[in-house]
């Protein structure tokens, strides 16, 4: 009887220890299972499928009215990160090879009667609200494919126009995008300072 009780006690201790170890184990990520962008034989990136179902991280807006009437990027930028890359980033605090970040441009809602500064009078008050989709861009981190690009990041546009967007896109020259990211982005060429979803995941 005593022997059975001792065995049961040891088994219970082992289970408890296993639970504690499992709960205290650091998060890990499968870096070999990142969903990567697809490219044509000529090196153009293919437009990703279902980017609006990726992890949404935020929507910066730099309106014309706050920039002398001529902001360089006056539209809303809806930004999404591919889910497997987000999972790896959450586990390590670093963007893995193969990371894809999509940015969809959306016009500022401006129906007839819009205010001079481009805002509109909505039920919630005077506001900048989203209008229509007007463009799609993609950022890809791939140090093997883009070895000459700073950080291995390349930038693409499928058009600054309403849908349908182009099916493929060539990479921008590094000095048109990468130089700005290199000098101002907080984390690995990504503007994490503007995206609390990414900052929360990084911690």
BANU-603651 format. One line per field, with one value per residue: residue number from 1; x, y, z of N, C-alpha, C, O in turn; residue in three letters. Coordinates in Angstrom, 3 decimals, padded with zeros to 6 digits. Last residue first. Example, Ala and Ser with C-alpha at 12.3 -4.5 7.8 and 13.67 -1.06 7.14 Angstrom:
resi: c(2, 1)
nu: c(012.850, 013.190)
nv: c(-002.250, -005.690)
nw: c(007.080, 007.800)
cau: c(013.670, 012.300)
cav: c(-001.060, -004.500)
caw: c(007.140, 007.800)
cu: c(012.900, 013.200)
cv: c(000.030, -003.300)
cw: c(007.870, 007.800)
ou: c(013.409, 014.236)
ov: c(001.138, -003.319)
ow: c(008.039, 008.465)
resn: c(SER, ALA)
***
This chain:
resi: c(203, 202, 201, 200, 199, 198, 197, 196, 195, 194, 193, 192, 191, 190, 189, 188, 187, 186, 185, 184, 183, 182, 181, 180, 179, 178, 177, 176, 175, 174, 173, 172, 171, 170, 169, 168, 167, 166, 165, 164, 163, 162, 161, 160, 159, 158, 157, 156, 155, 154, 153, 152, 151, 150, 149, 148, 147, 146, 145, 144, 143, 142, 141, 140, 139, 138, 137, 136, 135, 134, 133, 132, 131, 130, 129, 128, 127, 126, 125, 124, 123, 122, 121, 120, 119, 118, 117, 116, 115, 114, 113, 112, 111, 110, 109, 108, 107, 106, 105, 104, 103, 102, 101, 100, 99, 98, 97, 96, 95, 94, 93, 92, 91, 90, 89, 88, 87, 86, 85, 84, 83, 82, 81, 80, 79, 78, 77, 76, 75, 74, 73, 72, 71, 70, 69, 68, 67, 66, 65, 64, 63, 62, 61, 60, 59, 58, 57, 56, 55, 54, 53, 52, 51, 50, 49, 48, 47, 46, 45, 44, 43, 42, 41, 40, 39, 38, 37, 36, 35, 34, 33, 32, 31, 30, 29, 28, 27, 26, 25, 24, 23, 22, 21, 20, 19, 18, 17, 16, 15, 14, 13, 12, 11, 10, 9, 8, 7, 6, 5, 4, 3, 2, 1)
nu: c(007.760, 006.698, 004.011, 004.017, 005.007, 002.971, 000.881, 001.762, 003.584, 005.517, 007.861, 008.450, 009.107, 011.960, 014.680, 014.971, 013.079, 012.577, 013.512, 015.301, 017.265, 016.126, 013.894, 015.219, 016.544, 014.531, 013.343, 015.154, 017.554, 017.025, 014.366, 011.755, 011.211, 008.197, 005.308, 002.156, -000.466, -001.834, -005.230, -008.428, -008.342, -006.948, -003.381, -000.490, 000.868, 002.333, 005.658, 008.165, 011.403, 013.480, 016.075, 018.614, 019.920, 020.126, 020.723, 022.220, 020.664, 018.058, 018.139, 019.198, 017.639, 014.675, 011.680, 009.565, 006.633, 004.313, 001.255, -001.467, -004.298, -006.790, -009.981, -011.701, -011.768, -011.761, -011.814, -011.181, -013.852, -016.075, -018.212, -019.584, -020.904, -018.822, -017.626, -014.192, -011.181, -009.999, -010.041, -012.594, -014.858, -017.163, -019.196, -019.061, -016.572, -013.909, -011.773, -008.628, -007.877, -005.380, -003.010, -001.599, 001.236, 002.616, 005.489, 007.025, 010.072, 012.290, 013.841, 011.965, 012.517, 012.563, 011.418, 010.726, 007.956, 007.014, 008.260, 006.835, 004.299, 004.781, 005.300, 002.796, 001.119, 002.443, 001.067, -000.236, -001.618, -002.995, -002.604, -004.435, -002.549, -000.426, 002.660, 003.625, 001.227, 000.415, -000.585, 001.109, 000.328, -002.151, -003.631, -002.838, -002.077, -000.959, -001.595, -001.240, -002.629, -001.681, -001.574, -003.188, -002.087, -004.125, -006.269, -005.365, -003.949, -004.741, -001.707, 000.627, 001.896, 005.284, 008.137, 010.412, 012.279, 011.684, 010.095, 008.501, 008.018, 006.326, 007.322, 006.771, 006.087, 008.397, 009.588, 011.930, 011.555, 009.304, 010.061, 009.299, 009.293, 010.778, 008.927, 007.099, 005.298, 006.927, 007.657, 005.129, 004.423, 006.448, 005.900, 003.444, 004.282, 005.974, 004.211, 002.635, 004.548, 005.112, 002.628, 002.447, 004.542, 003.575, 001.321, 002.500, 003.934, 001.893, 000.839)
nv: c(042.935, 042.582, 043.024, 045.761, 046.667, 045.856, 047.459, 050.083, 051.524, 053.419, 052.206, 050.487, 050.709, 048.804, 048.442, 047.371, 049.664, 052.362, 054.361, 056.295, 055.461, 053.286, 054.429, 056.036, 054.110, 052.549, 054.128, 054.980, 053.647, 051.114, 051.018, 048.559, 045.519, 045.035, 042.962, 041.570, 042.335, 045.487, 045.619, 046.659, 049.120, 052.445, 053.054, 052.602, 049.297, 047.600, 048.078, 047.133, 046.726, 044.676, 044.118, 043.571, 045.649, 047.170, 044.908, 042.855, 040.594, 039.535, 036.787, 036.742, 038.356, 039.494, 040.887, 043.069, 044.944, 046.303, 048.119, 049.390, 051.680, 052.560, 052.012, 054.938, 056.270, 056.820, 060.137, 062.558, 064.671, 065.956, 063.240, 060.952, 061.390, 063.883, 065.953, 065.500, 067.086, 068.774, 071.403, 072.258, 069.429, 068.241, 068.405, 065.133, 063.231, 061.927, 059.926, 059.400, 056.122, 053.860, 051.353, 048.789, 047.033, 044.100, 042.374, 039.301, 037.647, 036.244, 036.046, 037.724, 040.373, 039.743, 038.786, 036.107, 035.802, 037.722, 036.899, 034.543, 035.637, 037.202, 035.220, 034.070, 036.302, 039.302, 042.377, 045.459, 048.708, 051.260, 054.481, 057.149, 059.696, 061.399, 061.580, 064.163, 066.834, 069.657, 071.496, 071.658, 069.468, 069.139, 068.641, 066.122, 063.766, 060.901, 058.081, 054.533, 051.974, 048.518, 045.747, 042.683, 039.804, 039.061, 039.528, 041.121, 039.391, 037.319, 036.757, 039.151, 039.436, 038.447, 040.309, 039.519, 037.812, 036.325, 034.332, 035.798, 034.740, 034.949, 035.198, 032.609, 031.779, 029.967, 027.739, 027.981, 028.982, 028.549, 029.841, 029.767, 031.030, 029.138, 027.511, 027.533, 025.558, 023.301, 023.271, 022.879, 020.373, 018.774, 018.936, 017.583, 015.029, 014.393, 014.340, 012.158, 010.139, 010.192, 009.413, 006.816, 005.635, 005.850, 004.236, 001.759, 001.427, 001.256, -001.201)
nw: c(-027.665, -030.212, -029.886, -029.441, -031.886, -033.637, -032.664, -032.978, -035.266, -035.462, -034.834, -036.895, -039.783, -040.627, -040.592, -037.892, -036.342, -037.018, -039.813, -040.827, -042.596, -043.925, -045.152, -047.030, -048.547, -049.717, -051.782, -053.678, -053.558, -054.702, -057.094, -056.598, -058.420, -060.313, -060.024, -061.179, -061.591, -060.571, -059.321, -060.579, -057.902, -058.551, -058.133, -058.234, -058.351, -056.936, -055.990, -053.564, -052.181, -050.087, -047.762, -046.896, -045.706, -048.841, -051.529, -052.486, -052.099, -052.531, -052.152, -049.529, -047.934, -047.985, -047.238, -049.003, -049.280, -051.581, -052.262, -054.064, -054.311, -053.509, -052.163, -050.849, -047.814, -044.276, -042.838, -040.696, -039.402, -037.076, -035.872, -036.232, -038.589, -040.265, -042.505, -043.536, -044.789, -046.577, -045.934, -046.758, -046.462, -048.949, -050.762, -052.040, -050.149, -049.401, -047.575, -048.902, -050.286, -049.399, -050.145, -048.315, -047.962, -046.490, -045.956, -045.396, -044.687, -045.451, -042.312, -039.667, -037.523, -033.991, -031.750, -031.510, -031.524, -033.264, -035.604, -036.082, -036.523, -038.781, -040.629, -040.786, -041.756, -043.130, -042.108, -043.389, -043.306, -045.103, -045.240, -046.740, -048.580, -049.045, -049.044, -049.210, -049.191, -049.757, -047.984, -045.820, -044.234, -043.310, -045.613, -046.535, -043.875, -043.394, -041.487, -040.867, -039.530, -038.588, -038.829, -039.389, -040.798, -043.739, -045.286, -047.266, -048.922, -050.723, -052.468, -053.826, -057.075, -057.458, -058.449, -061.092, -062.233, -064.437, -063.458, -060.532, -057.119, -053.993, -050.542, -048.059, -044.863, -042.974, -041.863, -040.616, -038.141, -035.879, -032.673, -029.168, -025.861, -023.137, -020.562, -018.571, -019.184, -019.062, -016.380, -015.223, -016.296, -015.214, -012.513, -012.490, -013.285, -011.150, -009.037, -009.753, -009.545, -006.814, -005.816, -006.800, -005.407, -002.788, -002.892, -003.371, -000.966, 000.895, 000.000)
cau: c(008.076, 008.155, 004.479, 003.494, 005.764, 004.299, 000.703, 001.749, 002.678, 004.171, 007.417, 007.691, 008.698, 010.496, 014.101, 015.295, 013.488, 013.071, 012.749, 014.213, 017.548, 017.388, 013.704, 014.337, 017.321, 015.351, 012.602, 013.806, 017.531, 017.219, 015.776, 012.191, 011.687, 009.654, 005.953, 003.565, -000.221, -000.975, -003.824, -007.466, -008.270, -007.962, -004.636, -001.190, 000.106, 001.449, 004.330, 007.457, 010.109, 013.145, 014.696, 017.935, 019.078, 020.366, 019.819, 022.779, 021.903, 018.359, 017.677, 019.789, 019.039, 015.287, 013.037, 010.020, 008.024, 004.795, 002.704, -000.948, -002.945, -006.159, -008.648, -011.589, -012.608, -011.268, -012.295, -010.586, -012.939, -015.226, -017.595, -018.705, -021.727, -019.413, -018.464, -015.633, -011.950, -010.146, -008.843, -011.415, -014.254, -016.030, -019.387, -019.450, -017.756, -014.172, -013.171, -009.375, -008.106, -006.816, -003.334, -002.639, 000.691, 001.817, 004.639, 006.284, 008.978, 011.035, 014.008, 012.694, 011.808, 013.258, 011.642, 012.141, 008.764, 006.498, 008.627, 008.269, 004.494, 004.371, 006.371, 003.909, 000.980, 002.067, 002.229, -000.457, -000.419, -003.360, -001.789, -004.299, -003.596, -001.636, 001.822, 004.156, 001.914, 001.096, -001.402, 001.147, 001.622, -001.121, -003.927, -002.360, -002.980, -000.252, -002.174, -000.759, -002.971, -001.969, -000.746, -003.272, -002.168, -002.902, -006.470, -006.261, -003.201, -005.342, -003.134, 000.225, 000.975, 003.875, 007.368, 009.358, 012.596, 012.453, 011.424, 008.518, 008.622, 006.591, 006.775, 007.575, 005.456, 007.887, 008.219, 011.973, 012.058, 009.850, 009.394, 010.173, 008.602, 010.690, 009.809, 008.188, 004.803, 006.273, 008.676, 005.902, 003.587, 006.314, 007.157, 003.520, 003.320, 006.514, 005.287, 002.024, 003.913, 006.178, 003.155, 001.462, 004.592, 004.820, 001.166, 001.593, 004.656, 002.800, 000.000)
cav: c(042.820, 042.550, 041.671, 044.871, 046.918, 045.267, 046.000, 049.497, 050.376, 053.839, 053.280, 049.938, 051.805, 048.834, 049.092, 046.615, 048.268, 052.025, 053.244, 056.701, 056.605, 053.114, 053.444, 056.649, 055.129, 051.992, 053.704, 055.544, 055.026, 051.241, 051.254, 049.943, 046.213, 045.042, 044.268, 041.480, 040.985, 044.684, 045.962, 045.607, 047.743, 051.518, 053.196, 053.595, 050.377, 046.987, 048.682, 046.943, 047.410, 045.220, 044.518, 042.535, 044.813, 047.312, 045.879, 044.192, 040.728, 040.965, 037.310, 035.940, 038.710, 038.286, 040.728, 041.687, 044.925, 045.143, 047.976, 048.287, 051.222, 053.230, 051.459, 053.767, 056.230, 056.138, 058.764, 061.981, 063.529, 066.295, 064.557, 060.991, 061.236, 062.554, 066.016, 065.448, 066.341, 067.378, 070.667, 072.666, 070.647, 068.038, 069.114, 066.528, 063.378, 063.329, 060.091, 060.066, 057.563, 054.138, 052.766, 049.143, 048.354, 044.736, 043.403, 040.118, 038.508, 035.922, 036.017, 036.606, 039.989, 040.053, 040.225, 036.467, 034.897, 037.721, 038.175, 034.479, 034.668, 037.852, 036.147, 033.249, 035.702, 037.897, 041.496, 044.080, 047.875, 050.075, 053.310, 056.179, 058.697, 061.954, 060.386, 063.160, 065.760, 068.743, 071.145, 072.708, 069.486, 069.340, 069.846, 067.327, 064.515, 062.177, 059.064, 055.916, 052.817, 049.932, 046.384, 044.132, 040.494, 039.003, 038.565, 041.748, 040.246, 037.451, 036.476, 038.116, 040.020, 038.250, 039.660, 040.367, 038.431, 037.548, 033.961, 035.318, 035.598, 034.228, 035.764, 033.558, 031.856, 031.296, 027.613, 027.320, 029.916, 027.726, 029.992, 029.512, 030.842, 030.323, 027.399, 028.477, 026.925, 023.642, 023.439, 024.066, 021.540, 018.914, 019.491, 018.987, 015.769, 014.462, 015.329, 013.481, 010.420, 010.487, 010.724, 007.813, 005.694, 006.512, 005.664, 002.341, 001.496, 002.402, 000.000)
caw: c(-026.241, -030.029, -030.202, -028.395, -030.661, -033.758, -032.743, -031.630, -035.238, -035.859, -033.943, -035.765, -038.908, -040.488, -041.769, -039.104, -036.203, -035.677, -039.248, -039.937, -041.745, -043.204, -044.095, -046.031, -047.844, -048.654, -050.581, -053.707, -053.071, -053.254, -056.773, -056.718, -057.218, -060.201, -059.848, -060.790, -061.078, -061.438, -059.278, -060.243, -058.391, -058.039, -058.870, -057.423, -058.955, -057.926, -056.132, -054.824, -052.150, -051.399, -047.999, -047.673, -044.851, -047.400, -050.905, -052.636, -051.333, -052.610, -053.442, -050.597, -048.103, -048.549, -046.703, -048.811, -048.842, -050.837, -052.253, -053.252, -054.574, -054.651, -052.395, -051.716, -048.998, -045.465, -042.951, -041.889, -039.402, -038.214, -035.812, -035.067, -037.394, -040.101, -041.315, -043.772, -043.793, -046.967, -045.548, -047.525, -045.960, -048.049, -049.504, -052.272, -050.992, -049.701, -047.975, -047.841, -050.384, -049.398, -050.097, -049.272, -047.646, -047.544, -045.368, -046.352, -044.215, -046.116, -043.762, -040.270, -038.737, -035.237, -031.802, -031.478, -030.718, -031.890, -035.007, -035.808, -035.449, -037.527, -040.279, -040.297, -040.422, -043.387, -042.161, -042.953, -043.326, -044.314, -045.558, -045.657, -048.426, -048.433, -048.963, -050.131, -048.477, -050.686, -049.130, -046.815, -044.912, -042.293, -044.836, -047.211, -044.757, -043.428, -042.401, -040.799, -040.681, -038.386, -037.810, -039.569, -039.513, -042.945, -044.204, -046.276, -047.995, -049.398, -052.315, -052.868, -056.109, -057.787, -057.403, -060.548, -060.952, -064.679, -063.934, -061.904, -058.137, -055.238, -051.768, -048.813, -046.189, -043.309, -042.357, -041.924, -039.142, -036.947, -033.957, -030.302, -027.132, -023.997, -021.711, -018.442, -019.105, -020.321, -017.405, -014.905, -016.561, -016.668, -013.011, -012.086, -014.099, -012.504, -009.033, -009.663, -010.836, -007.767, -005.468, -007.220, -006.875, -003.155, -002.593, -004.367, -002.234, 000.964, 000.000)
cu: c(007.762, 008.544, 005.974, 003.994, 005.298, 005.108, 002.063, 001.534, 002.692, 003.134, 006.012, 007.225, 007.851, 010.135, 012.566, 014.566, 013.724, 013.634, 013.397, 013.448, 016.510, 017.625, 014.970, 014.131, 016.498, 016.116, 013.529, 012.998, 016.141, 017.075, 015.916, 013.711, 012.071, 010.057, 007.455, 004.147, 001.222, -000.698, -003.051, -006.023, -008.901, -007.738, -005.653, -002.460, -000.511, 000.521, 003.564, 006.126, 009.474, 011.703, 014.539, 016.495, 018.391, 019.384, 020.100, 021.912, 022.483, 019.607, 018.082, 019.414, 019.737, 016.745, 013.622, 011.443, 008.406, 006.263, 003.096, 000.565, -002.499, -004.707, -008.031, -010.137, -012.464, -012.297, -011.803, -010.982, -012.263, -014.071, -016.820, -018.032, -020.883, -020.216, -019.239, -016.373, -013.421, -010.886, -008.937, -010.153, -012.989, -015.454, -018.274, -019.720, -018.057, -015.366, -013.472, -010.787, -008.800, -007.009, -004.843, -003.033, -000.330, 001.293, 003.932, 005.409, 008.357, 009.865, 012.688, 012.907, 012.590, 012.412, 012.374, 012.413, 010.192, 007.369, 008.187, 008.751, 005.966, 004.591, 006.047, 005.101, 002.162, 002.128, 001.748, 000.856, -000.705, -002.236, -002.184, -003.420, -003.388, -002.746, 000.492, 003.320, 002.452, 001.909, -000.776, 000.374, 001.642, 000.265, -002.878, -002.512, -002.351, -001.035, -001.390, -001.496, -002.469, -002.229, -001.001, -002.475, -002.114, -003.120, -005.189, -006.611, -004.105, -004.608, -003.561, -001.292, 000.503, 002.999, 005.912, 008.579, 011.565, 012.753, 012.303, 009.945, 008.519, 007.100, 007.142, 006.849, 006.141, 007.299, 007.587, 010.603, 012.109, 010.271, 010.094, 009.377, 009.616, 009.976, 009.670, 009.140, 005.930, 005.830, 008.070, 006.940, 004.367, 005.502, 007.091, 004.770, 003.398, 005.597, 005.854, 003.081, 003.306, 005.600, 004.251, 001.968, 003.641, 004.923, 002.412, 001.428, 003.792, 003.550, 000.880)
cv: c(041.448, 042.390, 041.536, 043.440, 045.996, 045.488, 045.314, 047.990, 049.711, 052.725, 053.759, 051.022, 051.298, 049.898, 049.142, 047.147, 047.635, 050.618, 052.751, 055.559, 056.891, 054.244, 053.300, 055.704, 055.811, 053.040, 053.372, 055.195, 055.641, 052.673, 051.528, 050.014, 047.651, 045.839, 044.083, 042.882, 040.798, 043.333, 045.073, 046.107, 047.636, 050.103, 052.248, 053.971, 051.309, 048.030, 047.981, 047.695, 047.388, 045.713, 045.085, 042.852, 043.681, 046.487, 045.976, 045.276, 042.136, 041.292, 038.773, 036.506, 037.901, 038.611, 039.415, 041.703, 043.486, 045.332, 046.789, 048.218, 050.115, 052.792, 052.101, 053.288, 054.922, 056.141, 058.143, 060.515, 063.322, 065.298, 064.856, 062.349, 061.327, 062.497, 064.709, 065.505, 066.344, 066.524, 069.176, 071.882, 070.997, 069.377, 068.893, 067.196, 064.852, 063.463, 061.572, 060.318, 058.091, 055.653, 052.959, 050.601, 048.706, 046.077, 044.126, 041.108, 039.277, 036.774, 035.568, 036.800, 038.881, 039.610, 040.665, 037.964, 035.386, 036.876, 038.239, 035.764, 034.570, 036.912, 036.858, 034.127, 034.871, 037.127, 040.061, 043.301, 046.514, 049.059, 052.169, 055.028, 057.859, 060.948, 060.772, 061.883, 064.734, 067.707, 070.166, 072.405, 070.476, 069.461, 070.145, 068.565, 065.758, 063.092, 060.360, 056.803, 054.236, 050.682, 047.875, 044.821, 042.004, 039.757, 038.360, 040.804, 040.919, 038.336, 036.770, 037.936, 038.933, 038.851, 039.535, 039.600, 039.385, 038.319, 035.182, 034.960, 034.962, 035.211, 034.888, 034.065, 032.975, 031.263, 028.967, 027.269, 029.291, 028.649, 029.125, 029.669, 030.642, 030.010, 028.629, 028.438, 027.947, 025.097, 023.877, 024.340, 022.817, 020.127, 019.719, 019.653, 017.257, 015.251, 015.506, 014.571, 011.816, 010.853, 011.152, 009.228, 006.758, 006.682, 006.443, 003.846, 002.136, 002.584, 001.259)
cw: c(-025.707, -028.572, -029.932, -028.631, -029.536, -032.481, -032.830, -031.635, -033.858, -035.698, -034.270, -034.809, -037.744, -039.457, -041.743, -040.337, -037.562, -035.580, -037.957, -039.270, -040.685, -042.217, -043.259, -044.856, -046.760, -047.869, -049.422, -052.462, -053.063, -052.766, -055.277, -056.537, -057.534, -058.966, -059.747, -060.666, -060.623, -060.783, -060.260, -060.266, -059.780, -058.567, -058.254, -058.171, -057.940, -058.554, -057.244, -054.812, -053.540, -051.361, -049.407, -047.978, -045.580, -046.574, -049.409, -052.008, -051.402, -051.793, -053.634, -051.955, -049.186, -048.875, -047.193, -048.266, -048.544, -050.502, -051.382, -053.403, -053.642, -054.860, -053.636, -051.817, -049.746, -046.589, -044.255, -041.902, -040.740, -038.240, -037.083, -034.881, -036.123, -038.808, -041.201, -042.448, -044.177, -045.961, -045.875, -047.182, -046.756, -047.632, -048.512, -050.921, -051.248, -050.639, -048.190, -048.361, -049.132, -049.414, -050.223, -049.072, -048.722, -047.049, -046.509, -045.583, -045.372, -045.669, -044.399, -041.765, -039.435, -036.431, -033.053, -031.392, -030.532, -030.974, -033.545, -035.143, -035.074, -036.343, -038.971, -039.914, -039.935, -042.061, -042.315, -043.038, -042.695, -044.430, -044.618, -046.146, -047.156, -048.186, -048.319, -050.160, -049.474, -049.922, -050.089, -048.082, -046.078, -042.902, -043.772, -046.342, -045.365, -044.359, -042.263, -041.807, -040.463, -039.675, -037.643, -038.461, -039.761, -041.631, -043.399, -045.140, -046.967, -048.424, -050.877, -052.843, -055.141, -056.683, -057.847, -059.482, -060.408, -063.391, -064.160, -062.290, -059.515, -056.286, -052.957, -050.049, -046.966, -044.716, -042.650, -042.566, -040.536, -038.083, -034.989, -031.579, -028.241, -025.289, -022.601, -019.631, -019.060, -020.331, -018.724, -015.985, -016.331, -017.035, -014.509, -012.621, -013.794, -013.419, -010.430, -009.706, -010.848, -009.125, -006.446, -006.958, -007.389, -004.666, -003.005, -004.163, -003.307, -000.347, 000.000)
ou: c(007.970, 009.563, 006.443, 004.354, 006.119, 005.821, 002.286, 001.961, 003.545, 001.950, 005.379, 006.288, 006.675, 010.758, 011.947, 013.908, 012.775, 014.571, 014.622, 012.795, 016.776, 018.132, 014.903, 014.185, 017.019, 016.320, 013.343, 012.054, 015.955, 016.536, 015.021, 014.286, 012.636, 009.327, 007.935, 003.564, 001.491, -000.700, -003.552, -005.644, -009.792, -007.033, -005.278, -002.580, -001.003, -000.472, 004.075, 005.542, 010.146, 010.879, 015.365, 015.748, 017.660, 018.169, 020.296, 022.315, 023.168, 019.589, 018.405, 020.276, 020.764, 017.047, 013.121, 012.302, 007.647, 007.043, 002.314, 001.094, -003.071, -003.958, -008.669, -009.198, -013.029, -013.502, -011.472, -010.527, -012.702, -013.392, -016.894, -017.368, -021.379, -020.209, -020.189, -015.828, -013.841, -011.192, -008.060, -009.284, -012.381, -015.553, -018.390, -020.383, -017.368, -015.187, -013.311, -010.971, -009.461, -006.376, -005.500, -003.349, 000.018, 000.953, 004.578, 004.678, 009.060, 008.768, 012.055, 012.238, 013.761, 011.692, 012.766, 013.507, 010.809, 007.514, 008.913, 009.563, 006.309, 005.023, 006.934, 005.830, 002.508, 003.093, 000.760, 001.664, -001.319, -001.930, -001.748, -003.479, -002.303, -003.787, 000.297, 003.275, 001.803, 003.138, -001.358, 000.642, 002.124, 001.261, -002.728, -001.640, -001.450, -000.690, -001.182, -001.959, -003.201, -002.080, -000.575, -002.670, -001.126, -004.204, -005.176, -007.188, -003.635, -004.629, -002.820, -002.048, 000.022, 003.336, 005.381, 008.384, 011.792, 013.405, 013.528, 010.888, 008.458, 006.671, 008.144, 005.898, 006.091, 007.937, 006.365, 010.466, 012.309, 009.441, 011.317, 008.147, 010.671, 010.028, 008.558, 010.067, 005.746, 005.961, 008.629, 007.094, 004.292, 005.840, 007.603, 004.727, 003.416, 006.061, 006.174, 002.880, 003.441, 006.093, 004.317, 001.765, 003.977, 005.337, 002.314, 001.399, 004.277, 003.782, 000.657)
ov: c(041.184, 041.767, 040.492, 042.738, 045.506, 044.586, 044.299, 047.307, 048.863, 052.937, 054.430, 050.798, 051.642, 049.991, 049.492, 046.386, 047.388, 050.385, 052.731, 055.779, 057.638, 054.013, 053.202, 056.123, 056.130, 052.889, 053.844, 055.910, 056.719, 052.905, 052.108, 049.144, 047.939, 046.725, 043.107, 043.858, 039.954, 043.218, 044.045, 046.912, 048.412, 049.907, 051.339, 055.051, 050.868, 047.693, 047.791, 047.921, 047.594, 045.191, 045.877, 041.973, 042.903, 046.613, 044.946, 046.438, 042.567, 042.155, 039.200, 036.686, 038.331, 039.087, 038.342, 042.434, 042.763, 045.814, 046.329, 048.252, 049.919, 053.494, 052.178, 054.050, 053.906, 056.033, 058.847, 059.739, 063.832, 065.098, 064.104, 062.590, 061.721, 063.446, 064.466, 065.153, 067.109, 065.364, 068.401, 071.708, 070.115, 070.354, 069.297, 066.627, 065.724, 063.781, 062.380, 060.856, 057.351, 056.374, 052.312, 051.023, 048.897, 046.236, 044.695, 040.723, 039.831, 036.645, 034.622, 037.615, 039.073, 038.613, 041.826, 038.375, 035.109, 037.184, 038.753, 035.718, 034.521, 037.349, 037.089, 033.807, 034.958, 037.281, 039.659, 043.539, 046.415, 048.595, 052.130, 054.645, 057.861, 061.307, 060.492, 061.187, 064.463, 067.702, 069.864, 072.985, 070.170, 069.546, 071.298, 069.434, 066.366, 063.190, 060.856, 056.331, 055.067, 050.137, 048.453, 044.521, 042.528, 040.283, 037.559, 041.227, 041.257, 038.078, 036.497, 038.854, 037.891, 038.775, 040.414, 038.389, 040.009, 039.363, 035.090, 035.243, 033.739, 036.363, 034.174, 033.452, 034.140, 030.777, 029.104, 026.804, 029.995, 029.053, 028.984, 029.633, 031.276, 028.880, 029.116, 029.245, 029.095, 025.790, 024.723, 025.470, 023.744, 020.842, 020.715, 020.779, 018.090, 016.048, 016.619, 015.610, 012.559, 011.766, 012.312, 010.130, 007.513, 007.734, 007.562, 004.622, 002.965, 003.705, 002.192)
ow: c(-024.522, -028.274, -029.477, -027.686, -028.761, -032.041, -032.170, -030.704, -033.595, -035.957, -033.455, -034.042, -037.626, -038.400, -042.748, -041.047, -038.305, -034.816, -037.833, -038.250, -039.743, -041.119, -042.034, -043.700, -045.692, -046.664, -048.300, -052.127, -052.500, -051.684, -054.662, -055.883, -058.589, -058.523, -059.171, -061.137, -059.768, -059.558, -060.715, -061.117, -060.125, -059.557, -057.513, -058.750, -056.902, -059.198, -058.347, -053.752, -054.551, -050.610, -049.861, -048.407, -044.966, -046.727, -048.764, -051.957, -050.475, -050.915, -054.743, -052.815, -049.710, -049.970, -046.855, -048.760, -047.898, -051.324, -050.551, -054.514, -052.570, -055.538, -054.686, -051.589, -049.342, -046.366, -045.209, -041.062, -041.771, -037.233, -038.055, -033.873, -035.068, -038.024, -041.946, -041.401, -045.045, -046.237, -045.495, -048.036, -047.363, -048.373, -047.355, -050.054, -050.720, -051.814, -047.276, -049.452, -048.404, -048.643, -051.039, -047.960, -049.887, -045.876, -047.389, -044.670, -046.217, -046.213, -043.931, -042.400, -039.763, -036.366, -033.171, -031.008, -029.504, -029.791, -032.694, -034.219, -033.893, -035.276, -038.148, -038.975, -038.757, -041.312, -041.701, -043.936, -041.632, -045.529, -043.467, -047.314, -046.573, -047.635, -047.136, -051.175, -050.484, -049.993, -051.131, -049.134, -047.168, -042.183, -043.369, -046.326, -044.786, -045.537, -041.156, -042.846, -039.926, -040.768, -036.643, -037.284, -040.274, -041.383, -042.464, -044.137, -045.881, -047.220, -049.933, -053.159, -055.587, -055.502, -058.527, -059.596, -059.372, -063.436, -064.085, -061.552, -059.645, -056.334, -052.930, -050.533, -046.573, -045.650, -042.581, -043.698, -041.526, -038.897, -034.977, -031.558, -028.249, -025.777, -022.804, -019.705, -019.463, -021.340, -019.424, -016.450, -017.137, -017.979, -015.022, -013.117, -014.700, -014.234, -010.847, -010.335, -011.819, -009.787, -006.855, -007.771, -008.301, -005.153, -003.510, -005.118, -004.076, -000.799, -000.771)
resn: c(UNK, UNK, UNK, UNK, UNK, UNK, UNK, UNK, UNK, UNK, UNK, UNK, UNK, UNK, UNK, UNK, UNK, UNK, UNK, UNK, UNK, UNK, UNK, UNK, UNK, UNK, UNK, UNK, UNK, UNK, UNK, UNK, UNK, UNK, UNK, UNK, UNK, UNK, UNK, UNK, UNK, UNK, UNK, UNK, UNK, UNK, UNK, UNK, UNK, UNK, UNK, UNK, UNK, UNK, UNK, UNK, UNK, UNK, UNK, UNK, UNK, UNK, UNK, UNK, UNK, UNK, UNK, UNK, UNK, UNK, UNK, UNK, UNK, UNK, UNK, UNK, UNK, UNK, UNK, UNK, UNK, UNK, UNK, UNK, UNK, UNK, UNK, UNK, UNK, UNK, UNK, UNK, UNK, UNK, UNK, UNK, UNK, UNK, UNK, UNK, UNK, UNK, UNK, UNK, UNK, UNK, UNK, UNK, UNK, UNK, UNK, UNK, UNK, UNK, UNK, UNK, UNK, UNK, UNK, UNK, UNK, UNK, UNK, UNK, UNK, UNK, UNK, UNK, UNK, UNK, UNK, UNK, UNK, UNK, UNK, UNK, UNK, UNK, UNK, UNK, UNK, UNK, UNK, UNK, UNK, UNK, UNK, UNK, UNK, UNK, UNK, UNK, UNK, UNK, UNK, UNK, UNK, UNK, UNK, UNK, UNK, UNK, UNK, UNK, UNK, UNK, UNK, UNK, UNK, UNK, UNK, UNK, UNK, UNK, UNK, UNK, UNK, UNK, UNK, UNK, UNK, UNK, UNK, UNK, UNK, UNK, UNK, UNK, UNK, UNK, UNK, UNK, UNK, UNK, UNK, UNK, UNK, UNK, UNK, UNK, UNK, UNK, UNK)
***
